[in-house]
């Protein structure tokens, strides 16, 4: 049989520049389009300020924004970092028992759907007003979505793969670690990526309700005093936090999940 | 008299309880004695329970009744964990782990069986070499063709040096040309490794090319209807086997049997 050396890594490298350039071009086009469009149609700044003004004003007020940015970043990162192992461990626990999977899956879905900021007034009552408690909101917002996706992965293993494990006498732990967990890794990463988004939403919405600190609070303050440029600046910063987290997770995924086509 | 490796006595398998309306009897009273270095082929219609039989032999399933004896030792109705090292299982649709490279898939067996050391590492290379894929040891399954994947599957089943190689329709998922090529390759691997082989197929030509003995299974519940000795000498088993008089005689005979069980 003719056996040529496999060509694998070349394709990815050829595609790479387009992947970086194309979104950048879109970004620049949006920027120019908005800049021109907003000026031509004289859109008032309380609806949408021009991108350049947003950049200038936000840069000018950056020393005011920075503590809130760092605070929100801290809340998101700590909450997210706790939510990842919690979600995966809970899924691992549930997946050990069929009954537990059937019983807990609807509960987890229910938790995913419920916006956790609804708990903030009650939590203030239980735990006080320490802004750092917003970490809890992030955790309970992000854990269920990570758990749900991971659980889906854990419970959808082809029978054949389990038969392979049995044919070589794998223990329950070996089967879980080297078959079930590995098989679920793509879904685990989907869960973690969704977890980034949920963490960001959780943290900012907690700011909105609890006030006093954080980028969410800063947006309300800026808007109240008609500093619309800075409001939009904060929105962009929040988006950047989310995108950065998402990109980091995606980069890690690409280094680990090498087998997807 | 040759050495008896594996003795199967009155194996039966059913699913569900007898009172249940979905009770199903899959295997009924199957007995065979397998000698060392023998190549056994089981022929039967699809869905007749051949695969279930192999799963019992490979330790994946437990028999409902009957008994098995390995190297003269009674092992009951399911292969115990410590004896699984003596078996290598090749699955119908390769069943490679997509997250492991070719060599990683072979290493999976060694890891779960706790076989460590340079001699086993070397054996990974040897087995990949036997199936002609040494150049592909670092390649992931999705980059391999169907035939190559199945060859990795065969190498994986051999890597822990089992006594008995079990092949569950190993060529079933392949196209006709690859299928033919790989059947000769299995023959060569058997000659080289001197393993005892039990293989299931539904292809008569393949069965005659490879087997010392062919067992024909009836439809569900499967029993052995015929046992045929294939007395074609090894040196006649090559690409010209279709011109062999004995081959054609057996072929006609077995085709008739298979038609009758349909």
Interface residues (C-beta under 8 A of the other chain):
Chain A: X1 X3 X5 X6 X8 X160 X161 X163 X164 X165 X166 X167 X168 X169 X170 X171 X174 X178 X179 X182 X183 X185 X257 X258 X259 X261
Chain B: X55 X58 X59 X60 X81 X82 X84 X85 X87 X89 X91 X93 X95 X97 X98 X99 X100 X108 X109 X111 X112 X113 X132 X133 X135 X136 X139 X140 X141 X142 X143 X147 X160 X181
